[in-house]
Structures are given as structure tokens and as C-alpha cells.
Amino acid sequence: MAQWTTVRTTDAVWLAPGEPQEIQSDLVSRFHEEYGRPASGTWFAPGRANLNGEHIDFHAGRCLPMALAHGTYVAAAPREDGLLRLRTLDASLDDGVTTVFADQIGLRAEPGAEDALKDGAAGHWSQYVHGALWALRELGTSQPDFQVSEGFGADILVVSTLPIGGGLSSSAALECASILAFVALGTPLGQQNPLDDLNAALTREHRKQLAAACVRAEVEVVGAGTGGLDQTAAMRARAGKVLSLDCRDFSVQPLDIGCILRGYRLIAVDTGQAHRLADGQFSDRRADAEAAAQLLGFERLRDALPEKPRKADVLHVLEEFDRLAEQLESVGGRDIGACRRRLRHALTEMVRSEKLHHLLSGEAYGVRHITSTVGDILTAGHMSMRDDAEVSFTVADLVVETALAQGAEGARLIGGGFGGSVLVLIAPAGLPRLTAALERISRNIRLIDVAPSAAAHAL
């Protein structure tokens, strides 16, 4: 079974999301071959692309993600011996069936373990799955709907249509698809609502709780410093909408971008350079910004700005940082210049997010004006990721420059950086020129059509 469907045009490889029913049928057949019994169900969770809001979810900023049609599928059947048996059909990760014993579920990744998933964490990919079960059990201690049955375990088979390491949140998709399988097979809510009845039974509050549980799995079991953007997008997205996520309280507001997508396309350009955060660079960037926040006296950097921030507010905070740091040799043991750059990225990214929120909320009119403004915000976000967050890389910069030269309205690196994908906003007429130009940059580049899609669900 292919991990994804590829379609080569004359100029580029497009990654299609595939037909869900065909993928489900193939996965169920492979499950029976692998485990010698039928699967009890299948579950899907999407990847995500982010219009804006990189490196600020953990600072309580606003993010604007969209779920993709591409994502991760999980087929599973319950066990009563507490074991998890797991296998992925992704050739780059597959090492046969992995057995996780009951007393291993929820154990933290060993420091220095192999970066198997290449999407933001150290450790074997199975930790995302058994971490989700551990987190669901923790949630079930206070939420009866999610109380996991004694001795519950499962056989699981996984396939993804996302490029692993593409910066499109394959790790959160795996967590969210897995936790839905565990809810369906091992909790009162799932037992009372079999198969796709679970979709209607999951309330918005349920989905919020499950997204938070997946964050706990990634932070406390996998050991990655996620802020909750990816899990919220996967679990709470709306078809056809951008999700405006306020990370101060994790409230969400779906925003319509249909007026833009009727005349323009959003394309995720997978650079082919794997997104790796486990080597410490991502953690360093976050630590720099947190040191700056501590110097300023804020637990959350978003609190340093007013409700409707402007560029002038950013300048005021930077001036205050400069005043406080003037006599210091370092900030919390970290380089002052680096801390100031991370601070500037976080604050300006927050301003860009708020501007997008108000723009897409209907406070501005005219498709051309809105599209041009969104494009400018995308490009400004990339420059900030490149110069202040310092998480971009050569191929991403070339893709952005190329897209703009070929008439794109805007382009930016999305995800944590150090590899991954670039989001491009462009008119359909410009796509042939763009794909031809991208092909000259690298034969490893692949393209994904970003169509805002639905949240995680049972199939």
C-alpha cells in the first residue's frame, strides 16, 4: 500500500490525498493479513497548514491553521491483555510489529533516542500512539465518558498520506487518529456510540479535551515542546474554514476564506528537507523567547501586548527589553541579541495573526484587497521566521523567492522550521510557471493542494 498517491505533471509531483474509502478498504484488508482478525474500525485525523502563528502557540498567541485533506488513518481492534501491537505501512518507519507492554505505556522517551518520526520529537513513532493511550487514561480519571476499560489494549495498523517530516503535523495527526481509536474501542462514550456514530457524539468540549490530552502525550511522553496548535487543528478544524485559535484559552472561531479560494490557490510546497526539531535548535529558540518574557515580567508573551496590538506596541515592548537588558551580559544565561530577535518574531507574529483574524472576520471587504493583504502577511511572516526566529533554510528561502518572482501573492515557511514546507498563495494561472520554476530548484519538491478540511473522525 502506498503511503500517498503521487501525480507527476510535466513540471512537478503533486501529492494527492487519495480516496478515503479506498484507503480504508486497503488498510482493513492489510490489518486482517497482519493480525489474523478483522479490524473493529478505522479513524482518520488530518494534517494542517498554518496561515500564520508559528512559534507563538506556547506564548499564548493567536494561530490560524487549516486542516488538510491529507492525514493519518488508523485501523484497530481491541485487546484485553493490556498490550499494544503497532505497525505502520510507511516504508521509512516500518520495522515490523512493535509490542508495547502495559507497564511501558506512558513511559518518557529515552534521551538521545533515534528521531524516528522526524517531526519534532525524539523516540520511536510508537510513542505518539501509546502516549495518546496514557493521556486518555489520565483524562478518564476526571471525565467518565473517557474512562478506559481495565486491561484495554489494541492491535493497530497505520498509514499516512502526509509527507513524514514535511512540517504538516504528521505527529499530531497520528496522536489524534490513535486517541479516537482508543475512545471508540475502550471507553463508555465509544461503546455507546459505535462506528461513525461517534462523530455525532463527540461534542466540541469533548474534542477540546482530547486535543489537550494529545498535547500531554507529546509533551510528557514523547518529550516534544508542542504548544497545542497542531492537535487543536487536527481535532477541532472545520471544513472550508480557517480556525482562528486563541492560545490564551484555546477558544476557536472558524473563519471563512471561500472568497479567496474561489480565485486563488493555497499550495503547500514540501521542500523534501525533513523537518527535525529534536536536535535542540527548536528548544533553543523557545528558551530564548521565554528568557525575554521573564526579563519583561510576563509568564506569557501575549500578555505584553494589548488586546488589539499594532506595530507601535511591539516597538514599545522592544524598547523596554533594551532598557532592562542594557546593563546585562546575558538574559537568563542566553545571548541578549538572540533573545531580542526571538522576542521580535513572537510579537510581530502575534500582530500579524490579529490582523488576519480581523481581516477574515469581515472587517475588511474586497477579494483583491483581502488577498493582497493576506499575501503580504504571509511573506512578512517568512522574513521574520528567516531573520528573527532563524529557523528557515536555503531551500525554503529559494521557494519563497521563486514563488514571489512567479507572481504569487505571498509565501512563507510553515511549521517549526529547520526543514518542512512553504505555503504559497497564488492565482491558478500562475501555477504552471511556478511548478516549472520549482522543479529547477529540486527534484525532491512535492506539492499539496491546501483545501481546508474537516477534523478527525471515525470512518
C-alpha positions, -999 to 999 in steps of 0.1 A, spaced: 0 0 0 15 34 -10 19 59 17 5 86 -6 -6 90 -42 18 109 -64 8 125 -97 36 139 -119 27 167 -142 52 180 -167 67 201 -141 61 188 -106 49 159 -84 16 166 -67 7 145 -36 -30 136 -38 -48 128 -6 -63 97 -21 -98 83 -19 -107 77 18 -129 47 11 -102 30 -10 -75 37 16 -99 24 44 -106 -7 24 -70 -14 17 -60 -7 53 -87 -30 67 -75 -58 43 -39 -53 54 -49 -53 90 -65 -88 87 -34 -101 70 -11 -87 97 -31 -96 128 -53 -126 116 -85 -110 127 -107 -82 114 -103 -45 124 -131 -32 145 -130 2 128 -109 29 112 -102 65 122 -87 95 104 -70 127 115 -58 155 92 -25 173 89 -25 210 89 -12 241 72 -9 274 91 -17 308 76 1 324 105 11 318 141 44 299 141 64 296 173 37 315 193 12 289 204 33 283 235 34 320 241 -5 322 241 -6 339 207 -33 335 181 -28 309 153 -47 304 121 -45 268 110 -64 248 84 -69 210 84 -57 193 52 -74 165 32 -42 146 37 -37 129 70 -33 96 90 -55 66 90 -56 41 119 -73 6 118 -76 -11 152 -92 -39 172 -93 -41 210 -73 -64 232 -80 -74 269 -44 -81 280 -32 -45 281 -8 -49 252 -5 -25 222 7 -41 190 15 -15 164 27 -14 128 30 14 102 29 10 65 52 39 59 83 23 44 107 48 61 94 40 96 82 4 93 103 -20 114 76 -47 118 51 -51 146 61 -32 177 48 -45 210 43 -21 239 36 -38 272 12 -25 297 39 -13 321 56 6 292 26 27 282 33 63 290 70 60 297 90 90 286 114 88 256 150 80 265 173 110 259 192 106 227 168 81 212 167 79 174 145 106 158 122 81 141 93 102 131 114 132 121 86 156 130 95 172 162 104 146 188 130 120 200 120 84 201 102 57 182 70 66 164 50 42 186 54 67 215 29 90 199 4 62 200 10 48 234 14 83 247 -22 90 235 -35 60 253 -17 71 285 -31 106 282 -66 93 276 -64 72 307 -53 103 326 -83 122 312 -106 94 321 -99 98 358 -119 130 358 -142 125 328 -164 94 330 -171 94 292 -134 88 286 -127 62 314 -106 35 297 -116 -1 304 -94 -22 327 -69 -42 308 -76 -24 275 -51 -28 247 -52 -28 209 -38 -41 177 -32 -11 154 -21 -5 118 -13 30 105 -9 46 71 -5 83 62 -10 104 31 11 131 47 48 136 38 66 125 70 88 153 81 71 178 58 62 202 86 25 195 81 19 179 115 21 142 108 28 136 145 -4 153 158 -24 135 131 -11 102 144 -19 111 180 -54 123 172 -63 93 150 -50 70 176 -68 86 205 -101 84 186 -95 47 181 -89 43 218 -120 63 227 -141 42 203 -128 8 215 -121 13 252 -144 40 267 -181 43 276 -186 70 250 -173 48 223 -192 17 234 -224 37 235 -217 52 200 -203 25 178 -185 32 145 -193 65 129 -220 73 155 -190 85 175 -187 116 152 -220 130 163 -215 120 199 -182 140 202 -191 174 215 -170 205 210 -159 202 246 -150 165 241 -128 175 211 -111 202 231 -104 178 259 -90 152 235 -68 177 218 -54 187 252 -48 151 260 -28 147 228 -7 177 238 0 160 271 11 129 252 35 148 230 50 169 259 51 144 287 56 111 269 73 119 236 92 148 251 85 175 224 77 211 232 44 215 214 21 243 223 -12 228 212 -17 243 177 -13 211 157 -35 189 180 -62 216 181 -62 219 143 -65 182 138 -92 176 164 -113 208 160 -110 220 124 -140 229 102 -143 220 65 -139 251 44 -127 273 72 -95 287 88 -95 281 125 -87 312 145 -72 297 176 -66 320 206 -40 301 226 -47 321 258 -78 300 264 -78 277 233 -111 292 221 -116 288 184 -135 308 158 -140 293 123 -133 320 96 -144 317 60 -118 320 33 -140 309 5 -139 344 -11 -101 340 -15 -101 304 -26 -126 310 -54 -100 330 -72 -67 318 -58 -50 286 -46 -31 278 -14 -3 253 -21 19 236 4 54 231 -11 71 202 6 108 210 2 119 175 6 141 186 35 129 167 66 115 188 95 137 179 125 132 196 159 148 170 182 184 183 178 177 211 203 175 241 179 138 244 183 140 242 221 168 269 220 145 293 201 117 288 225 141 292 255 154 325 241 119 339 238 109 326 273 140 343 288 130 375 271 95 372 286 109 365 320 130 396 318 100 417 309 80 401 338 54 381 317 46 344 320 30 346 285 44 369 259 9 376 245 2 395 277 29 420 268 6 433 241 -28 449 242 -60 432 230 -57 447 195 -19 451 191 -2 473 165 34 477 154 38 506 178 31 483 207 58 459 195 83 488 194 73 498 229 80 463 243 113 460 224 124 494 239 115 481 274 135 450 267 165 471 256 163 492 288 161 462 311 189 443 292 212 474 289 235 465 318 233 427 315 258 404 299 231 378 291 194 372 297 189 341 318 222 328 306 213 333 270 226 357 243 209 391 245 208 396 208 192 362 202 166 367 229 157 401 213 153 385 179 131 357 192 111 383 211 106 404 180 95 374 159 69 364 186 55 399 190 53 407 153 38 372 145 11 380 171 3 413 154 1 395 120 -22 369 134 -45 395 149 -46 414 116 -55 383 98 -82 375 123 -99 408 119 -94 408 81 -111 374 77 -138 382 103 -154 405 79 -139 438 90 -125 444 55 -141 439 21 -130 433 -14 -115 400 -25 -85 416 -42 -77 437 -12 -81 408 12 -59 385 -9 -32 411 -14 -31 418 24 -30 381 32 -2 376 8 18 405 23 13 390 58 25 355 46 57 370 31 63 392 62 59 361 83 86 343 63 110 371 67 105 370 104 110 332 105 142 337 85 157 367 102 143 368 138 133 332 146 162 320 125 145 287 117 144 289 79 168 271 55 182 276 20 156 256 0 127 273 18 141 307 11 146 298 -26 110 285 -28 96 317 -13 118 339 -36 108 318 -66 71 319 -58 71 357 -54 91 360 -87 64 339 -104 36 362 -93 25 346 -60 6 369 -37 27 357 -8 47 327 6 61 316 39 77 288 58 52 269 79 57 246 108 86 246 133 113 252 107 147 235 101 130 217 72 94 212 61 71 231 38 63 265 24 27 278 20 21 297 -13 -9 319 -22 -12 322 -60 -37 326 -88 -43 294 -108 -29 310 -139 5 313 -123 7 276 -113 24 263 -145 52 288 -143 56 282 -106 58 244 -108 83 247 -137 105 270 -116 102 249 -85 113 218 -105 146 236 -113 152 241 -76 150 205 -66 136 172 -79 126 164 -43 99 191 -42 63 179 -40 31 200 -40 -1 196 -19 -33 214 -27 -45 230 6 -83 226 8 -95 235 43 -109 202 55 -128 185 84 -115 175 118 -105 140 130 -133 115 127 -144 78 126 -148 64 91 
